[in-house]
Amino acid sequence: QVQLVESGGGLVQAGGSLRLSCAASGSIFNVMGWYRQAPGKQRELVAGITRGGSTNYADSVKGRFTISRDNAKNTVYLQMNSLKPEDTAVYYCNVNSLIGSRAYWGQGTQVTVSS
């Protein structure tokens, strides 16, 4: 049974930083990533990372956010620097299990950036 536990969201002023964590268990995971959904908008990819360490980012976060992972801990991180009010959203962890080739979502964590 796959379980995801997210942590690290919160309220921060513009220009500040936050670090999100998502600890996964119950399988071996290939791609792990973060999505976000702002009120009234569609959920969008923020960043993804493969088991081998290849990364991709949304253009809006390139140079400010860094995704990383610890395969031994099945944990993916999102370091968010130079945060902007437009980064305000619920951030969701997403992982792809190598067993059964299924994708799983975390419960979401709120990130609020004040101006």
TASUL-V227202 format. One record per pair of residues at least 6 apart in sequence whose ideal C-beta (glycine too) atoms are under 7 Angstrom apart, sorted by the first residue. I is the first residue (numbers start at 1). J is the second residue. Records with the same first field share a line. If there is no record, write none. Layout:
I->J / J
//
This chain:
1->26
2->24 / 26 / 27 / 97 / 104
3->25 / 26
4->22 / 24 / 93 / 95 / 104 / 106
5->23
6->20 / 21 / 22 / 93 / 106 / 107 / 108 / 109
7->21 / 109
8->18 / 19 / 20 / 21 / 109
9->18 / 20 / 91 / 109 / 110 / 111
10->18
11->112 / 114
12->18 / 83 / 113
13->114
14->83 / 84 / 85 / 113 / 114 / 115
15->82 / 83
16->83
17->80 / 81 / 83
18->80 / 83 / 111
19->77 / 79
20->34 / 77 / 78 / 91 / 109
21->75 / 77
22->75 / 76 / 93 / 106
23->73 / 74 / 75
24->74 / 95
25->74
27->97 / 98 / 99
28->98 / 99
29->74 / 95 / 96 / 97 / 98
30->50 / 51 / 96 / 98
31->48 / 50 / 96
32->49 / 69 / 76 / 95
33->45 / 47 / 48 / 49 / 94
34->46 / 47 / 67 / 78 / 91 / 92 / 93
35->43 / 44 / 45 / 46 / 92 / 94
36->44 / 46 / 89 / 90 / 91 / 92
37->43 / 89 / 90
38->88 / 89
43->92
44->58
45->58
46->58 / 61 / 65 / 78
47->55 / 56 / 57 / 58 / 61 / 65 / 67 / 78
48->55 / 56 / 67
49->55 / 67 / 68 / 69 / 76
51->71
55->67
57->65
64->80 / 81 / 82
65->78 / 79 / 80
66->79
67->76 / 77 / 78
68->77
69->75 / 76 / 77
76->93
80->87
83->113
84->113
85->113 / 114 / 115
87->111 / 113
88->111 / 112 / 113
89->111
90->108 / 109 / 110
91->108 / 109 / 111
92->105 / 106 / 108
93->106
94->103 / 105
95->104
96->103
97->104
//
